[in-house]
Amino acid sequence: MRTLQWYSRGAARLMAAALVVLLVLAAAAVAGAEDDARRNHRSFLPVAAGKPIPPPPPPLNCDLPNTNYTSLSIAGDPLTVNPETHPNVNMGVCGYAEVNAPLQLVQLGPVHDPRAPQLPGMFGDLRTPTFTNAYQRYRWDANRNCLDDHSSNWDVTVLGMGVTRGETIYTPDSGYDVGGGYEYLVLYAGETDLTLHIGREDEFFGYVLHIDGVCTDPDLLALYRQNHAAGRGSLPALRGHQAFGVATGNEIQVAVRDTGTFMDPRSRNDWWQGR
């Protein structure tokens, strides 16, 4: 009986030892499997969710080919204000705000001036572009600088027009001649904006156009800066439908003024006659 009990205890010890060995081997196997899983996980990482970030667009070439800019002497006295900071010269000083208005041509009355600047001439194909946004220019007061509202007699005073980045932009055609077959003097030229005047005065008599969102041809920009530094006795002159820069994005912004007043650039019988 004593022998049987010893044998039973010995067998139990052997079984316990074998169980320990099996547990150790199982733990090692599990650890190995986890290591393999981790290795596989590192080897097959999924691609990050979402669309890849597109590369930046290539730099614009604003230097137009076959250009030859000239200057004309002004009539009367030159402006003495700083064009970079004066809102009458530089529309970007006060800026403009987006408004909810129909993005289409509107009928505001009969044809008042058959020689008025025609905005289809701004495009190489003379198209009526897609109107992309409507804006109101912020009003300006000499005592308060730019006001914080944009009320106007018109629903729209600055119009966004759809373009292709890098597309050549031209001056509008008009029926006016300010001398030598030229139709505009450049009252202001910035790197991405231009102010044009149908007239020889360094002032705001008659029609004035503000055009934003266009990379100005560096030759025209240099000529304007040279004229300005010399006292503005002469300013660059442009013909109708003459290239002066390229679109910086997919929209340009255009405003038309008549004797200082901002008009509605959607007006069919003013700036889009025959459309």
Secondary structure, DSSP 8 states (H G I E B T S, - for coil): -HHHHHHHHHHHHHHHHHHHHHHHHHHHHHHHHHHHHHHHHHHT----SS--------------TT---EEEE-BS----S-TTT-TTT-TTTT-EEEE---SS-B--SS-S-TTS-BGGGGBTT-----EEEEEEE--EETTTEE-S----SSS-SEEEEE--TT-EEE--B-S--SBTTB-EEEEEE-SSEEEEESSSBSS-SSEEEEEESEEE-HHHHHHHHHHHHTTSSEEEEE-TT-EEEEESSSEEEEEEEETTEE--TTBHHHHSTT-
